[in-house]
Amino acid sequence: MTQTPTTIAAAPAGNGRARGVVLIAILSLALAALTLITGALLLLAPTAWPLRLSMYWLDRLGFIPHSRTGALPATWILFSALMVYTLIFILEGVGMLLGKAWAEYLVLVELALLLPPEIDENFHQTDWLRLAILGFNLFIFMYLAYRRIRSLPARRCRTGADP
């Protein structure tokens, strides 16, 4: 009888943390859809207005690499980069929806690699959207790092290692 209230009381805390992971997964899948649509439009309709709109937002979000002169890379390089982004976002989103720890680690590694250039970009040209994205990415990084660090003692106990 005494274990049932403990189990019920612990459930909302776990669900609250899971909601954050689900929201991050949905964001990853939405970004996968955006990059996939942009890549398809790049090949099928390179002068269409939806492509210009999508490229504008991907540029604003920092997904499109520019040269020092501001020129875009060749179409096939841009398409390849968009497809790599799409694959990574799909892996992250599906893995996190399935509750896989490796997906959270994938997001952590991705953010750890992309945050320094994003911070540098904010020093050179900043606006409210870039600052908001940087803050959001830092929040996601800290949230997932906290989740992973918090899960370490539980894994040590399951494997029999000393805490």
Backbone hydrogen bonds, N-H to C=O, Kabsch-Sander energy under -0.5 kcal/mol:
donor,donor_aa,acceptor,acceptor_aa,energy
6,T,2,T,-0.8
7,T,3,Q,-2.2
8,I,4,T,-2.5
9,A,5,P,-2.9
10,A,6,T,-1.9
11,A,7,T,-1.1
13,A,9,A,-0.5
14,G,10,A,-1.6
15,N,11,A,-2.4
16,G,12,P,-2.2
17,R,13,A,-1.7
18,A,14,G,-2.2
19,R,15,N,-2.0
20,G,16,G,-1.2
21,V,17,R,-1.4
22,V,18,A,-2.5
23,L,19,R,-2.6
24,I,20,G,-2.0
25,A,21,V,-2.4
26,I,22,V,-2.6
27,L,23,L,-2.2
28,S,24,I,-2.4
29,L,25,A,-2.4
30,A,26,I,-2.3
31,L,27,L,-2.5
32,A,28,S,-2.1
33,A,29,L,-2.1
34,L,30,A,-2.2
35,T,31,L,-2.6
36,L,32,A,-2.4
37,I,33,A,-2.6
38,T,34,L,-2.3
39,G,35,T,-2.3
40,A,36,L,-2.4
41,L,37,I,-2.7
42,L,38,T,-2.2
43,L,39,G,-1.3
44,L,40,A,-2.8
45,A,41,L,-2.2
48,A,45,A,-1.6
52,R,48,A,-1.6
53,L,49,W,-2.5
54,S,50,P,-2.7
55,M,51,L,-3.0
56,Y,52,R,-2.2
57,W,53,L,-2.1
58,L,54,S,-2.6
59,D,55,M,-2.4
60,R,56,Y,-2.5
61,L,57,W,-2.2
62,G,59,D,-1.1
63,F,58,L,-2.8
64,I,58,L,-0.7
67,S,71,A,-2.0
70,G,67,S,-1.7
78,L,74,A,-2.6
79,F,75,T,-2.9
80,S,76,W,-2.2
81,A,77,I,-2.5
82,L,78,L,-2.4
83,M,79,F,-2.2
84,V,80,S,-2.1
85,Y,81,A,-2.4
86,T,82,L,-2.4
87,L,83,M,-2.4
88,I,84,V,-2.5
89,F,85,Y,-2.9
90,I,86,T,-2.4
91,L,87,L,-2.5
92,E,88,I,-2.7
93,G,89,F,-2.8
94,V,90,I,-2.7
95,G,91,L,-2.3
96,M,92,E,-2.6
97,L,93,G,-2.2
98,L,94,V,-1.9
99,G,96,M,-1.0
100,K,95,G,-2.8
103,A,100,K,-0.6
104,E,100,K,-0.9
105,Y,101,A,-2.1
106,L,102,W,-2.3
107,V,103,A,-2.1
108,L,104,E,-2.3
109,V,105,Y,-2.7
110,E,106,L,-2.6
111,L,107,V,-2.8
112,A,108,L,-2.5
113,L,109,V,-2.0
114,L,110,E,-2.0
115,L,111,L,-2.5
118,E,114,L,-1.6
119,I,115,L,-2.8
120,D,116,P,-2.4
121,E,117,P,-2.6
122,N,118,E,-1.7
123,F,119,I,-1.2
124,H,120,D,-1.4
125,Q,121,E,-2.8
131,L,127,D,-2.2
132,A,128,W,-2.3
133,I,129,L,-2.5
134,L,130,R,-2.4
135,G,131,L,-2.6
136,F,132,A,-2.5
137,N,133,I,-2.9
138,L,134,L,-2.5
139,F,135,G,-2.3
140,I,136,F,-2.6
141,F,137,N,-2.6
142,M,138,L,-2.6
143,Y,139,F,-2.7
144,L,140,I,-2.7
145,A,141,F,-2.5
146,Y,142,M,-2.4
147,R,143,Y,-2.2
148,R,144,L,-2.5
149,I,145,A,-2.8
150,R,146,Y,-2.6
151,S,147,R,-1.3
152,L,148,R,-0.6
152,L,149,I,-1.0
155,R,151,S,-1.9
156,R,152,L,-2.3
157,C,153,P,-2.1
158,R,154,A,-1.8
159,T,155,R,-2.1
160,G,156,R,-1.0
161,A,156,R,-1.5
